[in-house]
Amino acid sequence: MSNTVKKQRSKLTWAALILSAGMLSGLPAVAQADDLTVQVKASGSVSDVVDRLKGMVHKNGMMVMGELHQGRVMSMVGLSIESESIFVGNATVGKKLFGANAGAGIAVPVRINVYKAANGSTMVAYVPPSRVLSVYHNPKINKVAGMLDGKLKKMTGMLGGM
């Protein structure tokens, strides 16, 4: 295994560990993940925001490829939280990324987490694909990742108003 691949894996492993620790601690991921995530304050309940977000995903040519109901899962171990994640993507966009490097699966489909923060605010958080995919140093991947960043910023930015 080349040193470049080892360094890429090491960076991704540390990013995942830091992000996981931030999510489990209950503190905002931005504070825990060294500004790895984007966080947007949204108006409405967690389920309302997830519903609006799903509508925006479809209107922007993407689809919901999966859902994770962390609140339900955590209730099994006695933790009461409001947290839902959706995984969004587009097969055509994915084909471009995976065609350039099969390792793109570390960032796509994109995970968007909607949760109720300790202060009662509904927050939307995600890791911009460009921040994860930049480790591949591939202009094709960077271009697509930048486009995805723009779509995510546009969609999540619209969640502040009803």
C-alpha positions in Angstrom: 0.0 0.0 0.0 1.4 3.4 -1.0 2.1 6.1 1.6 -0.5 8.4 -0.2 -3.2 5.8 0.3 -2.2 5.3 3.9 -2.3 9.0 4.6 -5.8 9.3 2.9 -7.1 6.4 5.0 -5.6 7.9 8.2 -7.2 11.3 7.5 -10.6 9.7 6.8 -10.3 7.5 9.9 -9.5 10.4 12.2 -12.3 12.5 10.6 -14.8 9.7 11.2 -13.7 9.2 14.8 -13.8 12.9 15.6 -17.2 13.3 14.0 -18.6 10.2 15.9 -17.3 11.5 19.2 -18.9 14.9 18.6 -22.3 13.3 17.8 -22.2 11.0 20.8 -21.2 13.8 23.2 -24.3 15.8 22.5 -22.3 18.9 21.8 -22.5 20.6 18.4 -20.4 18.7 15.9 -18.8 21.8 14.6 -17.2 22.4 18.0 -16.1 18.7 18.2 -15.1 18.1 14.6 -12.8 21.0 14.1 -15.2 22.7 11.7 -15.7 19.6 9.6 -19.4 19.9 9.6 -21.8 22.5 8.4 -24.7 23.2 10.8 -27.8 25.2 10.1 -30.5 26.2 12.6 -33.9 25.2 11.1 -37.4 26.3 12.0 -39.9 23.6 13.0 -39.7 20.3 14.7 -37.3 17.6 13.8 -39.9 15.6 11.9 -41.2 18.8 10.1 -37.7 19.7 9.0 -37.0 16.2 7.8 -40.2 16.2 5.8 -39.4 19.6 4.2 -35.8 18.5 3.5 -37.0 15.4 1.7 -39.2 17.5 -0.5 -36.3 19.8 -1.3 -34.1 16.7 -2.1 -36.6 15.5 -4.7 -37.1 19.0 -6.2 -33.3 19.2 -6.6 -33.0 16.1 -8.7 -31.8 13.9 -5.8 -33.4 11.1 -3.9 -33.5 9.8 -0.4 -31.5 6.6 -0.5 -31.9 5.7 3.2 -33.0 6.8 6.6 -31.6 6.3 10.1 -33.8 7.0 13.1 -31.2 7.5 15.8 -33.8 8.6 18.3 -35.6 5.2 18.1 -32.3 3.3 18.3 -31.0 5.3 21.2 -34.2 4.8 23.1 -33.3 1.1 23.2 -30.4 2.0 25.5 -32.3 4.5 27.6 -31.3 7.7 25.8 -34.1 10.1 24.8 -33.1 12.2 21.8 -34.7 13.6 18.7 -32.4 12.8 15.8 -33.0 11.6 12.2 -30.5 11.1 9.4 -31.3 10.8 5.7 -28.9 9.7 3.0 -29.3 11.6 -0.2 -27.8 11.2 -3.6 -28.3 10.8 -7.3 -27.2 7.7 -9.3 -25.9 9.7 -12.2 -23.7 11.9 -10.0 -22.7 8.8 -8.0 -21.6 7.1 -11.3 -19.2 10.0 -12.0 -17.7 9.8 -8.5 -17.4 6.1 -8.4 -16.1 6.0 -11.9 -13.3 8.3 -10.9 -12.6 6.4 -7.6 -14.6 3.7 -6.0 -13.5 5.1 -2.6 -16.1 7.9 -3.1 -18.5 5.7 -1.2 -17.0 7.2 2.0 -18.9 10.5 1.2 -21.9 9.5 -1.0 -24.7 9.2 -0.6 -24.5 12.3 1.7 -25.7 11.9 5.2 -27.8 14.8 6.5 -28.6 14.8 10.3 -31.6 16.7 11.7 -31.6 16.8 15.5 -32.9 18.7 18.5 -30.0 20.5 20.2 -29.7 20.8 24.0 -31.0 24.4 23.8 -34.2 23.2 22.0 -33.2 24.4 18.5 -33.7 22.1 15.5 -30.4 21.8 13.8 -29.4 20.3 10.4 -25.8 19.1 10.0 -23.8 17.5 7.3 -20.2 17.1 6.2 -19.7 18.8 2.8 -18.6 16.1 0.3 -15.7 18.3 -0.9 -14.1 18.1 2.6 -14.0 14.3 2.6 -13.4 13.7 -1.2 -10.5 16.2 -1.4 -8.2 13.5 -0.1 -8.3 11.9 -3.6 -6.7 14.9 -5.3 -8.8 14.2 -8.4 -10.1 17.2 -10.4 -13.2 15.3 -11.6 -14.1 14.3 -8.1 -13.5 17.8 -6.8 -15.8 19.3 -9.4 -18.7 17.0 -8.6 -18.1 17.4 -4.9 -18.2 21.2 -5.2 -21.5 20.9 -7.1 -22.9 18.7 -4.3 -21.7 21.2 -1.7 -23.7 23.9 -3.5 -26.9 21.9 -3.6 -26.6 21.0 0.1 -25.9 24.6 1.1 -28.9 25.8 -1.0 -31.3 23.2 0.4 -30.3 23.5 4.1 -30.2 27.3 3.9 -33.9 27.3 3.0 -34.8 25.4 6.2 -34.5 28.5 8.4 -37.9 29.8 7.2 -41.3 28.2 7.0 
